[in-house]
Amino acid sequence: MRRASAIRRGQPTRPNLVAARLKAARYLQTPPLSIAETSRRATQALGLQITRIMVAKIEANLRSVYDFEVVALAIALDVDTRYLLGIIDDPHPEAATSSKQKGADDFKTTVLSRESV
């Protein structure tokens, strides 16, 4: 299996920006979400397989994160994608929550149209 270049053994790694925010976002939920529930919700969000092991490895900084996975995790955790990326500190900015579903639908349409090409 091929590993992401930033995670190869023997090479210095930088912390994954999403790792700490992902764990924090899970604990923001009431009650806090398990890794298994987070993966189930993320898989449902975009219809793409995001396993519990993937989520655990992302949180432990043992795996890179693809852009579509960040979107699915943000939808699953009901937080803004920019929060997971460390761009903003508020997980629920007003503007993002009102257009969250529209953004998810737009993303699905874009991904699915590219796959059919």
VENSULKA-V148549 format. One record per backbone hydrogen bond with DSSP energy under -0.5 kcal/mol. CO is the residue of the C=O (numbers start at 1). NH is the residue of the N-H. E is the energy in kcal/mol with one decimal. If there is no record, write none. Layout:
# VENSULKA-V148549
co: (CO/CO)
nh: (NH/NH)
e: (E/E)
This chain:
# VENSULKA-V148549
co: (4/5/8/16/16/17/18/19/20/21/22/23/24/25/26/26/29/34/35/36/37/38/39/40/41/42/43/51/52/53/54/55/56/57/57/58/66/67/68/69/70/71/72/73/74/74/75/80/80/81/82/82/83/89/90/91/93/94/95/97/99/100/101/102/103/104/105/106/107/108/109/110/111/112/114)
nh: (7/8/11/19/20/21/22/23/24/25/26/27/28/29/29/33/31/38/39/40/41/42/43/44/45/46/47/55/56/57/58/59/60/62/63/61/70/71/72/73/74/75/76/77/78/79/78/83/84/85/87/88/86/91/93/80/97/98/99/100/103/104/105/106/107/108/109/110/111/112/113/114/115/116/117)
e: (-1.9/-0.9/-1.4/-0.6/-0.6/-0.7/-3.0/-1.8/-2.3/-2.6/-1.9/-1.7/-0.9/-0.6/-0.7/-2.0/-0.5/-2.2/-2.4/-2.2/-2.5/-2.4/-2.4/-2.0/-2.1/-1.3/-1.6/-2.0/-2.4/-2.5/-2.3/-2.5/-1.8/-3.2/-0.8/-1.3/-1.8/-1.9/-2.2/-2.7/-2.3/-2.2/-2.5/-2.1/-0.6/-2.3/-0.8/-1.0/-1.3/-1.7/-2.4/-1.1/-1.3/-0.7/-0.6/-2.2/-1.7/-1.2/-0.9/-0.5/-2.3/-2.1/-2.5/-2.5/-2.3/-2.5/-2.3/-2.2/-2.7/-2.9/-2.1/-1.7/-1.8/-1.3/-0.7)
